[in-house]
Amino acid sequence: MAGEDWSEAENAAIVAEYFAMLADDLSGKRYNKAAHNRDLQSQIDRSRGSIEFKHQNISAVLKSLGETWISGYKPAFNFQASLEDVVSRQLQKQGGWIVPPTHPGSRDFQDATPLWPEPPPTQRNTPPPGELEQMLSVARKFDVAGRDERNRALGKMGEERVLHHEKSVLRAAGRDDLAREIVWVSQQEGDGAGYDIRIFTPEGRPRLIEVKTTNGWERTPFHISRNELAVADDRREDWVLFRLYQFSRGPRAFELRPPLDAHVSLTATSFRASFD
């Protein structure tokens, strides 16, 4: 069957096997990729190499969908369009996003190590044009930004992670007084303020934090509202977008500051924002 497109049944079998390995991977369980490959060969008429490459295709679809993937299967693009639908359906069985079985709860966030924001993406680490276009096409088709915006659980956990990070920064600077002044605005006062957390820097300057959280890589699309943009523009000295990504594996972060137009102009090469 070499060279032939994979059937719906074949795609369903390998996607289910991939997600089983991914669950073990995220929970820290040991698993045998070769054994999984042999099991698949007994189910479908495909070679070991073909199965390995298809696993890389699945990683590419997950990357395009803004999700984590098995690090040992480097994303390989130019995948079948039908594979996107199979992966998306499997993702919906997970509740619409991937979360490890042992995902930390609120009390664990209180003791979490501080986040160390990195520089934001630049044009220099842009993926090849063909790869980027396929990712953006999948993201648009499945409304990745809108899906994460609707996923309140993911957003809330991201905000809480940043909240405890900011408290730890203030306490490390000897500003317990300011740490006690932190307000989780989105939870305590409701949505609509144009930011999620109100805090002060160790020097006492206001800091208005809007948190955007995804499981995928740093360029995963995210949603930003007109109101958030308006507040960012009005409070340029105080407002910051705190971007969390790869959340399910242990979040990484970078910050973006107004004017956001400077970043949105890099839509095709750094990240995509979805506007109301």
GUDO-707227 format. One record per atom (N, C-alpha, C, O, CB): x, y, z; residue in one letter. Coordinates in steps of 0.05 Angstrom, whole numbers, plus 5000, padded with zeros to 4 digits. Glycine has a CB too. Example, Ala and Ser with C-alpha at 12.3 -4.5 7.8 and 13.67 -1.06 7.14 Angstrom:
<paros>
526448865156A
524649105156A
526449345156A
528549345169A
522649115181A
525749555142S
527349795143S
525850015157S
526850235161S
528249885114S
</paros>
This chain:
<paros>
501649765000M
500050005000M
501750255000M
500750475004M
498250005024M
504350224995A
506150454995A
505250654975A
504550584952A
509050364990A
505250914982G
504451124964G
501551184963G
500751394953G
505351054936G
499851014974E
496951054975E
496251224999E
497451195020E
495450784975E
494151384995D
493151545018D
492151355040D
491151135034D
490951735009D
492351435064W
491351275086W
488251295087W
487151505082W
492551365113W
486951075093S
484051075095S
483151195122S
484751235140S
482950785092S
480551245124E
479451345149E
479951155172E
480651235194E
476451395146E
479650895167A
480050695188A
483050685196A
483550655220A
479150415178A
484850705177E
487650705184E
488450945200E
489850935220E
489450695158E
487451175191N
487951425206N
486851405235N
488151495254N
486851665192N
484451305237A
483251285264A
484851105282A
485251165306A
480351175262A
485950885271A
487550695287A
490150815297A
490850795320A
488150435271A
491550955279I
494151065287I
493751315305I
495451355322I
495751145262I
491651465301V
491251705318V
490551605347V
491551725366V
488951875307V
488951405349A
488251295376A
490751195390A
491151235414A
486151065374A
492551055375E
495050955386E
496851185394E
498151175415E
496450765366E
496951395378Y
498651625384Y
497751765409Y
499351825426Y
498551825360Y
495051795412F
494051935436F
494551765461F
494951875483F
491051985433F
494551505459A
495251325481A
498151375490A
498651385514A
494751025474A
499851395471M
502751455477M
503051735489M
504551775508M
504451425452M
501551925478L
501752195487L
500852215517L
501952365532L
500052385470L
498752075524A
497752075551A
499951965570A
500352075591A
495251905554A
501351755562D
503551645578D
505851845580D
507051885601D
504551385566D
506351975557D
508552165556D
508052405575D
509852485589D
508852275527D
505652505576L
504952735593L
504952665622L
505452835639L
502352855584L
504252415628S
504052335656S
506652215666S
506852135689S
501852135659S
508652205649G
511352115658G
511551805658G
513551705669G
511952215685G
509651665646K
509851375645K
511651285623K
511751415601K
507051255642K
513051065627R
514750955606R
513050805586R
511150675593R
516950775618R
513750835561Y
512350685540Y
514350615518Y
516450735516Y
509950855528Y
513650415502N
515450305482N
514350375454N
512350255445N
515750005485N
515650565441K
514650645414K
514750415394K
513050385377K
516350885404K
516850255396A
517150035377A
514949835381A
513849725361A
519849895381A
514149785406A
511949595411A
509349705400A
507749555389A
511749545441A
508849965404H
506450085392H
506450065362H
504450025350H
506250385401H
508850105350N
509050085321N
508349795311N
506949765292N
511850165312N
509449595325R
508849325318R
505949255321R
504749115304R
510549125335R
504749365341D
501849325345D
500249435322D
498349315313D
500949445372D
501049675313L
499649795291L
500049635265L
498149615249L
500550085287L
502449535261Q
502949375237Q
501149125236Q
500549025215Q
505949295236Q
500349025260S
498648795261S
495748875255S
494048695248S
498748665288S
495149125257Q
492349225252Q
491949325223Q
489849295211Q
491649445271Q
494049455212I
493849575186I
496249495169I
498349435179I
493649885188I
495849495143D
497949405124D
499749635117D
499749735094D
496649285098D
501349715136R
503249935132R
505949865144R
506049715164R
502250205145R
508049965133S
510749895142S
511550055167S
510150245174S
512849955120S
513649965180R
514650105204R
515250395198R
514450575213R
517049965215R
516650445175G
517450715168G
515050885161G
514951125168G
519250705144G
513050775148S
510650925141S
509151005167S
508051235168S
508750755123S
509050825186I
507650885211I
509151105226I
507951285238I
507450635229I
511851085226E
513451285240E
512951565228E
512651765243E
516451215238E
512851575202F
512451835189F
509651945194F
509252185196F
512951815159F
507751755195K
504951845201K
504751965229K
503252145234K
502951615197K
506251845247H
506351955274H
507352245273H
506352415288H
508151785293H
509352295256Q
510352575253Q
508252755241Q
508052985248Q
512952575236Q
506652645222N
504452805211N
502452875233N
501353105233N
503052645189N
501852685251I
499952745273I
501052965291I
499553135300I
499352485289I
503652955296S
504953165312S
504553435298S
504053635312S
507953115316S
504753445272A
504453695257A
501553795259A
501154035262A
505253655228A
499653615258V
496853695260V
496353805288V
495054015291V
494853455255V
497353675309L
497053775336L
498354045340L
497254215353L
498153565356L
500654075328K
502054335330K
500254555317K
500054775327K
504754325316K
499054485294S
497354675280S
494854735296S
493754955294S
496554565253S
493854545311L
491454585328L
492054715354L
490254755371L
490154315333L
494554795358G
495254925383G
495454745407G
494954825430G
493255135389G
496254495402E
496454295424E
499354195426E
500954235408E
494554065419E
499854055448T
502453925451T
502653675435T
500553575425T
502953865481T
505053575431W
505453325416W
507753175428W
509153265446W
505953395386W
508152925418I
510252755428I
512952865417I
513352865393I
509852455420I
514652945435S
517153075426S
518852895409S
520452985392S
518753165451S
518652635413G
520252445397G
519252415369G
520652285352G
520252185410G
516952525362Y
515952515335Y
515852805324Y
513852945327Y
513052385334Y
518052885313K
518253165302K
516053215281K
515753055263K
521053215291K
514553435284P
512453495265P
513353495236P
515353615229P
511153765271P
511953345219A
512453325190A
509953425176A
507753315180A
513253035181A
510253625159F
507953745146F
507353615119F
508453415112F
508354045143F
505553745104N
504453635079N
502853385085N
503153185071N
506753575059N
501253395106F
499553165114F
496853175099F
496053375089F
499153155144F
495552945099Q
492852925088Q
490853105102Q
490953125127Q
491852625088Q
489153225087A
487053395099A
485253225117A
484253315137A
485353535078A
484752965109S
482952795124S
484052735151S
482552675170S
482452535108S
486752745154L
488052685180L
487252905200L
486952855224L
491052675177L
486953155191E
486153375208E
483553315223E
483253355247E
485953635192E
481553205208D
478953155219D
479152925240D
477752945261D
476953075198D
480652725235V
480952495253V
482252595279V
481352515301V
482552265240V
484352755277V
485752855301V
483853035317V
483753025341V
488352995294V
482353205302S
480553385316S
478353235331S
477653315354S
479253575295S
477353025319R
475252865333R
476452725358R
475152715379R
474052645314R
478852625356Q
480152505379Q
480652715401Q
480352655425Q
482852375371Q
481352955392L
481753175412L
479153235426L
479153295450L
482853415397L
476953235412Q
474353285425Q
473653085446Q
472353145466Q
472153305404Q
474552835442K
474152625462K
475652685488K
474952595509K
475052355451K
477752855486Q
479352935509Q
478053175523Q
479153265543Q
482252995501Q
475853265513G
474553505524G
475253755509G
474553975518G
475353535553G
476553725486G
477153955469G
479954065472G
480854235457G
475254175475G
481453965492W
484254035495W
485653815510W
484453645523W
484554305509W
488353815509I
489953595521I
490853685548I
492153895551I
492253525503I
490253535568V
491153585595V
492253325607V
490953125606V
488853715613V
494653335619P
495653095631P
494052995655P
492853165668P
498553135640P
493952735661P
492352635683P
493152755710P
491552765728P
492552335684P
495652835712T
496652945738T
497053245736T
498853345749T
499252805745T
495353385721H
495653675718H
495453805746H
493653735761H
493453785699H
497253995752P
497254115778P
494654275784P
493454395766P
499554305781P
493854265809G
491554415817G
492354675830G
494754745830G
489854255837G
490454825840S
491055095851S
493155095872S
494855265872S
488455215861S
492954905891R
494854905914R
497654855904R
499654955916R
494054695934R
497954705882D
500654655872D
501854905859D
504254955861D
500554435851D
500155075847F
501055325835F
502355505856F
504155665850F
498755465821F
501355495881Q
502355665902Q
505355615907Q
506855795915Q
500755635927Q
506155365903D
508955295908D
510655265882D
512955185883D
509055035923D
509355335860A
510755305834A
513155505832A
513055725844A
508855355811A
515155425818T
517455605814T
516655835796T
514755815780T
519755445801T
517956065800P
517256295783P
517656235753P
519256075745P
519056535791P
516056375737L
516356365708L
518556555700L
518956755713L
513756425694L
519956485679W
522156665669W
521456735640W
522256585622W
524956525672W
520056955636P
519357035609P
521757055591P
523857165598P
517857295610P
521356945566E
523456955546E
522857175526E
520657295527E
523556675531E
524657235508P
524057425487P
521757315469P
521657075465P
526557485469P
519957495459P
517857395442P
518857305415P
521157365408P
515757625437P
517257155400P
518157055374P
518957285355P
517857505357P
515956885361P
520757235338T
521557435318T
521457315290T
520957075287T
524457545324T
521957485270Q
521857385242Q
524157185237Q
523857015220Q
522157625223Q
526257195253R
528557025248R
527956735254R
529256555243R
530957115264R
526056675272N
525356395278N
522756315266N
521256145277N
525356335308N
522056435243T
519556375229T
519856105215T
521856045203T
518856595209T
517755935216P
517855685201P
517855735171P
517255955162P
515355505208P
518655535155P
518555565126P
515755635117P
513855555129P
519555305112P
515555785095P
512955885086P
510855665082P
508555705091P
513256035060P
511555445069G
509555235065G
508555115091G
506155065094G
510755015048G
510355065110E
509654955136E
507855155151E
505855075162E
512154895152E
508555405151L
507055615165L
504255635153L
502255655168L
508455885164L
504055635127E
501455665114E
499555435120E
497255475125E
501755695084E
500655185121Q
498954965128Q
498054975157Q
495754915163Q
500554695124Q
499755065175M
498955095203M
496755305206M
494855265220M
501455175220M
497155535192L
495155745194L
492555665182L
490355745191L
496156005181L
492655505161S
490255405148S
488655225167S
486155245168S
490855255122S
490055045181V
488654875200V
487555035223V
485354995232V
490654655211V
489155235233A
488255405255A
485755555248A
483955585265A
490455595263A
485555655223R
483155795215R
480855605212R
478555675220R
483655945188R
481355375201K
479155175196K
477855095222K
475455065223K
480254935181K
479455045242F
478454945268F
478155165289F
477655105312F
480254725278F
478555415281D
478155645299D
479655605325D
478555595347D
475155695305D
482355565323V
483955505346V
483855725367V
483655675391V
486855465338V
483955975358A
483856205377A
481156205392A
481156245416A
484256465362A
478956165377G
476356165389G
475955935408G
474555965429G
474256165368G
477155705402R
476855465419R
478155515446R
476955455467R
478055225406R
480555625445D
481955685471D
480555905486D
480555895511D
484855755466D
479456095472E
478056315486E
475556195501E
474956285523E
477156535466E
474255995489R
471955875501R
472655685523R
470955615540R
470255735480R
475155595524N
475955405544N
476655545570N
478955615575N
478455235533N
474655595586R
475055745611R
476855605630R
478355735645R
472355785624R
476955335630A
478655195649A
481555255643A
483155305662A
478054895648A
482355235618L
485055295610L
485855575617L
487955635627L
485455235580L
484055765610G
484656045615G
484956105645G
486656265653G
482456215603G
483155985661K
483256035689K
485855935702K
487056065718K
480855915703K
486655685693M
489155575704M
491555745696M
493355785712M
489555295694M
491555855672G
493656025663G
493856275680G
495956365688G
493356095634G
491556405685E
491456645701E
492456585730E
493956745741E
488556755702E
491556355741E
492356295768E
495356245770E
496656315789E
490856045778E
496456115749R
499356075748R
500956335748R
502856365762R
500155905723R
499956525732V
501256785731V
500856945758V
502757075767V
500156955708V
498556915769L
497957045795L
499956965816L
501157135830L
495056985804L
500456705819H
502356615839H
505256685832H
506956735849H
502156305843H
505756695806H
508456785797H
508957065805H
511057125816H
508656755766H
507057245801E
507357525808E
507657565838E
509157725847E
504957695797E
506157405853K
506357415883K
509157345891K
510357465909K
504357235896K
510257125879S
512957035887S
515057235880S
516957275895S
513556765874S
514757375857V
516657585850V
516657815870V
518757905878V
515957695821V
514257895879L
514158115898L
515258035925L
516658185938L
511258205902L
514557785934R
515557695959R
518657665959R
519957725979R
514257435967R
519757575936A
522657545934A
523957825935A
526257845943A
523357405908A
522558025927A
523558305928A
523058435954A
523658675958A
522358465905A
521958285974G
521358406000G
518858576001G
518558746018G
523658556009G
517058545981R
514658705980R
512158535986R
510358525969R
514358835953R
512058416009D
509758266017D
507258446018D
505058356014D
510158136044D
507758696024D
505558886026D
504158915999D
501658925998D
506459166035D
505658925977L
504558945951L
503358675941L
501458675926L
506659045931L
504558455950A
503558195943A
500758155953A
499058025941A
505357975954A
500158285977R
497458265988R
495458435974R
493058405978R
497558336018R
496458615957E
494658805942E
493858695915E
492258815901E
496059065938E
494858455907I
494158345881I
491158285879I
490058185898I
495858085876I
489958365856V
487158305852V
486858135827V
487858215805V
485558575849V
485657905829W
484957735806W
482457845794W
480257745801W
484757425815W
482658035778V
480358195768V
478258025754V
475858055760V
481358415750V
479157845736S
477257685721S
475457515739S
473257445731S
478657525701S
476557435762Q
475057255780Q
473557415802Q
471457345810Q
476857055793Q
474857635811Q
473657785833Q
471858005825Q
469958085839Q
475957895850Q
472358115801E
470758345792E
469258285766E
467558445757E
472458585789E
469858065753G
468557985728G
470158075703G
471958235705G
465858105727G
469357955680D
470658035655D
469858315647D
467858425657D
469857825633D
471358425629G
470658685619G
472558905626G
472359125615G
468058765628G
474458855644A
476359065651A
478459115630A
479759325629A
477758995678A
478858915613G
481058935593G
483658815602G
485658845588G
481459225585G
483658685625Y
485958545636Y
484958355657Y
482758385667Y
488158755647Y
486658165665D
485857955683D
486857995712D
485557915731D
486857685674D
489158115715I
490458145741I
491458425745I
492758545727I
492857935745I
490858535768R
491858805775R
493958785797R
493458655818R
489558995783R
496258895793I
498458855811I
500259105811I
499759295796I
500058595804I
502359095826F
504459305826F
507159175821F
507558945828F
504359475852F
508959335809T
511759245808T
513059275835T
511859415852T
513259405785T
515359165840P
516759205866P
517259505872P
517559575895P
519359055866P
517359665850E
517859955854E
515260105859E
515260345865E
519160075830E
512959965858G
510360085864G
508860185840G
506760315843G
510760305882G
509760125815R
508360215791R
506060015786R
506359775790R
510260225767R
503760115776P
501559935769P
502359745746P
503959815729P
499060105760P
501259505747R
501859305727R
499159165721R
498159025738R
504059105736R
498159195697L
495559085689L
496158855670L
497058895648L
493659295675L
495558605678I
496458375664I
494058235650I
492158165663I
497858175682I
494258195624E
492358035609E
493857775602E
495957775590E
491458185583E
492657545611V
493957285607V
492757145583V
490257125581V
493757115633V
494457035566K
493556875543K
494956605545K
497456595544K
494157015516K
493456395547T
494556125552T
493755935531T
491455915523T
493656025579T
495755785520T
495255565502T
497055325509T
499055365522T
495655655472T
496255095499N
497954855503N
500154845481N
502254725486N
496354605502N
499654965459G
501454945436G
503955115438G
504655225459G
500055005411G
505355135415W
507855285414W
507355585416W
505055675418W
509355215388W
509555735415E
509356025420E
507756175400E
506956405406E
512056135423E
507456065376R
505956215355R
503056115352R
501656195333R
507356175329R
502155955371T
499355865370T
497456115370T
497856295387T
498755685394T
495456115353P
493556345353P
492156375379P
491556185393P
491556305331P
491656625387F
490056675411F
488256905405F
488657065387F
491956735435F
486156925421H
484057135418H
484657375435H
485457355458H
481357015425H
484357615423I
484557855438I
482258035430I
481758075406I
487358005434I
480858145450S
478358295444S
478958585438S
481158685444S
476458275467S
477058715426R
477359005421R
477659165447R
479159355448R
474859115405R
476159075467N
476359205493N
479259185505N
480259375515N
474359095513N
480358945503E
483158905512E
485059085497E
486959195509E
483958615510E
484659105471L
486359275454L
486059565462L
488059715464L
485759245425L
483559645468A
483059925475A
484459995502A
485660205505A
480059975477A
484159815521V
485459865547V
488459865544V
489860025557V
484559655568V
489459685528A
492359675524A
493359935512A
495460035520A
493159445505A
491860055494D
492660305482D
492360535501D
494060715501D
490960355457D
490260525518D
489760745537D
491760745560D
492460955571D
486960725547D
492560495568R
494360465592R
497060345583R
497960155595R
492960285614R
498260465563R
500660345551R
502960305571R
504460115569R
501560525529R
503160485590E
505360465609E
504960235630E
506860135641E
505760725624E
502460155633D
501859965655D
501059685644D
501459485658D
499660065672D
499959675620W
498659425610W
500859245598W
502659335585W
496559495589W
500558975603V
502358785591V
500758525584V
499058445600V
504758715610V
501458405562L
500258145554L
502257935563L
504557925553L
499658135523L
501457755581F
503157545591F
502357285576F
500257175581F
502857505623F
504057195559R
503456975541R
504556715552R
507056685555R
504557025512R
502856525559L
503656265568L
503156065545L
501056065533L
502056175594L
505155895540Y
504755685520Y
506055425530Y
507555425550Y
506055775493Y
505455205515Q
506354935524Q
505354885553Q
506854765569Q
509454905522Q
502954975559F
502054975587F
501854695598F
502554645622F
499355105589F
500954505582S
500554235593S
503254095600S
503153895615S
499054065573S
505454185590R
508054065596R
509654225617R
511854145624R
509654045570R
508554445626G
510054615644G
510454875629G
512154885611G
512754495653G
509055085635P
508855315618P
511455465614P
513155485631P
506855505628P
511755565589R
513755765582R
512356025577R
509956025573R
515555665557R
513856245576A
512456505575A
514156715560A
516556695559A
511856595602A
512756905550F
513957165542F
511857385545F
509557325549F
514957145512F
512857625545E
511057855549E
511058035524E
513058065510E
511958015573E
508658145518L
508358345497L
507258605509L
505458595526L
506558235474L
508358825501R
507459085511R
506459255488R
507259225465R
509759225526R
504659435494P
503559615474P
505859795463P
507859845477P
501259795486P
505559885438P
503159845421P
503059565409P
505059475397P
503160055398P
500859435411L
500559155401L
500659145371L
501158935360L
498059035412L
500059365358D
500259375328D
502959285319D
503159155298D
499559655318D
504959345334A
507759275326A
508058975325A
509658865310A
509759395345A
506558825342H
506658535343H
504758415324H
505358215310H
506158435371H
502358525322V
500258415304V
501158445275V
500358285258V
497658555308V
502958635269S
503958665242S
505658425234S
506158385210S
505658915239S
506458265253L
507958025248L
506157775247L
507057555252L
510157985269L
503557825242T
501557615243T
502457355230T
502057145241T
498957705230T
503557375206A
504157135191A
506757005200A
507356775192A
504457205162A
508257135218T
510857025225T
511256985254T
513156845262T
512957195214T
509557095271S
510057055300S
507656945314S
507756745327S
510857325313S
505357085312F
502856975324F
500557105310F
500857305296F
502757035355F
498256995314R
495857105302R
493857175324R
493357005341R
494556905281R
492857415323A
490757495342A
488057495329A
487857565305A
491357775354A
486057415343S
483357415332S
481757645345S
481757665369S
481957145338S
480557805328F
479258045338F
476158015337F
475157905318F
480058285322F
474758125357D
471858135357D
471058335335D
468658375331D
470758215384D
</paros>
